[in-house]
Amino acid sequence: MQIHLISNAHLDPVWLWDWREGLNEGLITVRTILDLMDEDKDLTFIRGESLIYEHIEETDPATFRRIARYVKAGRWDVVGGTYIQPDTNLAGAETLARHFTRGLRYFESRFGVRPTVAWQADSFGHTAGLPEIFAAAGIDSFAFTRPDDKVLKLEEPAFWWEGAGGARILAYRPLVGWYGSEHDEMPRRLDSLLAAAKTSRIENAACFYGLGNHGGGPCRRQLADIRAWAKAHPEVQVFHSGLHRFFGALRQEIQGRKLVLPTRRGELNYCLRGCYSSVAKLKFPYRRAESLLNRAEKTDSVIAALARRSGADLSRAWDGVLFNSFHDILPGSSIERAMDDQIAWIGGVLHESQRVELRALNGLTARVDTRVAAPAEGHPSGVAFLAWNPHPWPFVGHVEAEACLDYRPIFPYQNRAAEVPLQVLGHNGAAVSFQEVTTENRSIVDLPWRKRVVVPVTLPAFGWNVLEMGWVEGKRRLAKTPESGKARGETTPGRAAIDNGIYRLEAAMGARTIRLLHKGKEVFARGGFAASVFDDVWGSWGGMREEAESIHLDQVREEWEVTGLELLESGPERALLWICLSGARSRIELSCSLYRGDEKVDVSARVLWNERSARLKLLFPVGDTAEFEVPGASVVRGPSGEVPGGRWFRVPEKGGEGFGFVSDALYNFDGLDGRIGATVVRASRYADDVPTPASDKPWLPAVDAGELKFRFVLASGRADLPRLSRELEQPPLVTIAPPGKGTLHRKGSLAALHPSSLDLLALKRAEDGKGFVLRVQARAGRSVEARLEWLGEKIALGPIAGGGIATFLLIRGAKGWKAANVDIAERPAKRSASRRR
C-alpha cells in the first residue's frame, strides 16, 4: 500500500471573517508553510485558488518568489485551476468555466505550469455538468471531500465520473477523514486509513491533512507523528506527495493492474441543503449580475467586431462574479458584515455591465439610420428607440418603451392625459400596434409628459429594430391590433381573471390558490398554485448532519390567502392582474401578465418578509418528479427532500402538455406528495449552525427580513425552457436613440448560431485582446453540426457531442473570419484523453 500525504491549508477567504482578513491570512499561512518547508526537506504542499497567489504577488513579492522556487523544485503542487473554490451547485455553467479561464492562464503565466487536477476541498456537492466543464478546460482528474460517505456511498474511493457529452474524469474522495486534520489526529487518521484500505482494491491512497478553514496547513507535531507512524509500519510506503503525483500513480496502477473502476453519471449530491436558499438578498442580485454581465459581454463583443475594435475588458467585473461564487458566499453561510460587503461588490458588477452595454449600444446606434419623421412647425418630433436582441436566435415577443413626449409637460392636455394622441412606427415607417400603460412615476399626475407603451416586436438574432413613438396631432398612423390571441381582463365582485385565448389565470379574494388553465384545461390539481410558510429552525447550512427533519420540511406554519386583487391592464397587447397573498406578518405580491398570442404567464414577484425560523415556498401541484436544470446539465429527480436547481424545471405529462417553471432568482426546490415546491426565502440566522426556534434569541437578526424582488414564468412542459430562461434573465434592451443618418438599415442582424439546440454560454473578448471567443454547449441527446453566421459570413464550427462544451477563437484574417477550436483557457485544443471513446 502507498499512502500519499497531501498537505494543504484550506482557506475560506470569506466566512466567519471578511475578505480583507481572509486574503491577508492567505499570506500569513503561506509564509508559515514556506518556513516549514525550509526546515523539512521532504515536506510537500498543494495550493489552488489563483486569487491567493495574486494577493501574495501584489503584497509580498519576496514570498511569491519563494513559492515559485518550490514550484520549480516540484515540492509545491499548483492544483485546482480556479480563481477560488466556487460553489458548484449554484454558480452558472459559464461562471464555472470562467474560473478555469482565469486560474489556468494565471498559473501558466506565472509558474509555467497548468493544473490538470481539479480540487474542491469544501464545496457543498457538485453538479452533473462538472465533467463536461472539466474536460473543456483540459482537466482530467478531480479530488473532493463532500458529500461524505454518510450521504454519498461509493464502491471505491476512485471512480470515473462521466458527463452527458462523454467527458470522463478520474475522481477521488479520500477513504477516511476530510481535507484537514486536528493537531493531534495524524496517528488515528493513518490507523483508520490502513484499516479502511482493506475494503478497497486500490493500493494508492491519498491522506489529506493540515490545519484548515482559516488557513494553517501542516504543523511540526503532525510531521513528527507521521514519521513515527511510518517507522512503526514498515509494510506501508508513506511519503509526502501532491495531487498530480497521486493521480499519476493512480492512473499507472489502473493501467498496470487492469483495474476496472466504477463509473458514475449525474450529480455528486446532496450536502448542507439549507445553503440552496440562505441569504436570498445576495443570491438574487448575484444571479442578476451573472446574467447581465453575460449579456453586456455578448452585446459589446459582436458590436466591437462590427466596429473593428477590441472588445471591452470586463475582467474586473468577472472577478466580482467569480469571487462571489465562493462556497461560503453564494451559499449564504457567512457573517452578516461580510455578506453586506459582498452584496455591495455585486452592485459594482451590475453597474460596470450597464456602462459597457450602453457604450456598445450607442456605438451601434451611431451606425444605424435612426432618423424620425419631421414634425409640424412648433411641434416636438417623435422619439427613436433602438430595440436590441442579445441572443443568437430571433426574439418574438413584446418590449416596453418609455420617453418624454416633449421637453416640458403637455399643458393643453392637463387632466386629460389619456387623450394625448400617440403613434408608434416600426422600422419601415409603418404603424405598429401598441398598448399605452402606466409610466414608472406618479409625479405631476395632472400633466402628461412621459408615456410608456407595450409593443410587439420581432428582433433578428443579435439584431435590432428601430421604433419611433410620438405625440401627433391630426391624422395619425395607427395599426389595428389582430383579434387573434388578444389579451383581456375581467372582474366580478371578489374575483378577477386575465385571458389571452391560450392561458387563463383566475384569483378570488380569500382563496388559498390561484387557478391556471391552458387551452381550457386545468394546469394544477388542488385548485391551483399556492404560497405557504413552513417551519425551518435549521441554521444557514440546514441540518449539519443531514437530519431527516432538515431534509424534508413539511410542517406548514401558514397557508397564505388572497387579500388583494386589482386588474391593472386589460389588453389588447397585455393584461395585468395584481394579486396579494398574505399571512399574519408577511406577504407576496404577484403582478401576473398575459401578452397577446404568448404561450406563457409572466410574473413579477415582490416579497415583504418578516418571519423567523421559517421559509416561504411556492407550491405547484403538478407531480413530484421533475427535470431540473443544473449548471451545465439537467437531472431528473423524484422526491428527494430539499435539492438545488437552476433556472428552470420541467414536469412531463404523458399525452399532455406538462408544466414548465422558469425563474431569474430561485435555487431551492423539493418534490413531495404530488407537488413541486420552490423555496423563495428562508429566515435563518447569519453563519449559524444551531437549530433555533422562532422565539429564541430575538436579538439575533433573521436573515432576509425586508423586501425581495424576482420574476418567474409559468409555461407548458413542452416549451423551450432553456430559451425562455435566457430571455427572462437577459431580456431585449430598449434604449433611446439620438436621431441620425447611419449607414445600417433600421432593422438588421450581426450574428446567429445554428442549430437552435445549441446554448450560447459566452461571446467575449479574447483574453489577449486579439479576436473574440465563442463558447457553446449542445443540449444532451445527440451530436450537432454547429454553424455561425458572423457579420455576413458563414462559419462551420463542426460537430459537438450532445451535452458537450466547445470553445472557439474568432479571428479576422485577410480573407475574412476564421474559427479555431480552443480550450477554456483559450489555448489550442487537444484531443482530450478524458472523453469516452
Secondary structure as UniProt FT lines:
FT   STRAND          2..7
FT   HELIX           19..39
FT   TURN            41..42
FT   STRAND          45..47
FT   HELIX           50..59
FT   HELIX           61..73
FT   STRAND          76..78
FT   TURN            89..90
FT   HELIX           93..111
FT   STRAND          117..120
FT   TURN            128..129
FT   HELIX           130..136
FT   TURN            137..138
FT   STRAND          141..144
FT   TURN            149..151
FT   STRAND          158..162
FT   TURN            164..165
FT   STRAND          167..172
FT   TURN            183..184
FT   HELIX           186..196
FT   HELIX           197..199
FT   STRAND          204..209
FT   STRAND          213..214
FT   HELIX           220..232
FT   TURN            234..235
FT   STRAND          237..240
FT   HELIX           243..256
FT   TURN            257..258
FT   STRAND          263..265
FT   HELIX           273..276
FT   HELIX           280..307
FT   HELIX           315..323
FT   TURN            324..325
FT   TURN            327..332
FT   HELIX           336..365
FT   TURN            366..367
FT   TURN            377..378
FT   STRAND          383..388
FT   STRAND          395..404
FT   HELIX           411..413
FT   TURN            414..415
FT   HELIX           417..419
FT   STRAND          422..425
FT   TURN            427..428
FT   STRAND          435..437
FT   TURN            445..446
FT   STRAND          450..459
FT   TURN            461..462
FT   STRAND          463..471
FT   TURN            484..485
FT   STRAND          488..492
FT   TURN            493..494
FT   STRAND          495..499
FT   STRAND          503..508
FT   TURN            509..510
FT   STRAND          514..518
FT   TURN            519..520
FT   STRAND          521..522
FT   TURN            526..527
FT   STRAND          529..535
FT   TURN            540..541
FT   TURN            544..545
FT   HELIX           548..551
FT   STRAND          556..559
FT   STRAND          561..570
FT   STRAND          574..582
FT   STRAND          587..595
FT   TURN            596..597
FT   STRAND          600..609
FT   STRAND          614..620
FT   STRAND          626..630
FT   TURN            631..632
FT   STRAND          633..637
FT   STRAND          643..644
FT   STRAND          648..651
FT   TURN            654..655
FT   STRAND          659..663
FT   STRAND          668..672
FT   TURN            673..674
FT   STRAND          675..682
FT   TURN            686..687
FT   TURN            694..695
FT   TURN            698..699
FT   TURN            703..704
FT   STRAND          706..715
FT   TURN            717..718
FT   HELIX           721..729
FT   STRAND          733..736
FT   STRAND          747..749
FT   STRAND          751..754
FT   TURN            756..757
FT   STRAND          758..765
FT   TURN            767..768
FT   STRAND          772..778
FT   TURN            780..781
FT   STRAND          784..790
FT   TURN            791..792
FT   STRAND          793..800
FT   TURN            802..803
FT   STRAND          805..813
FT   TURN            814..815
FT   STRAND          816..822
FT   TURN            824..825
//
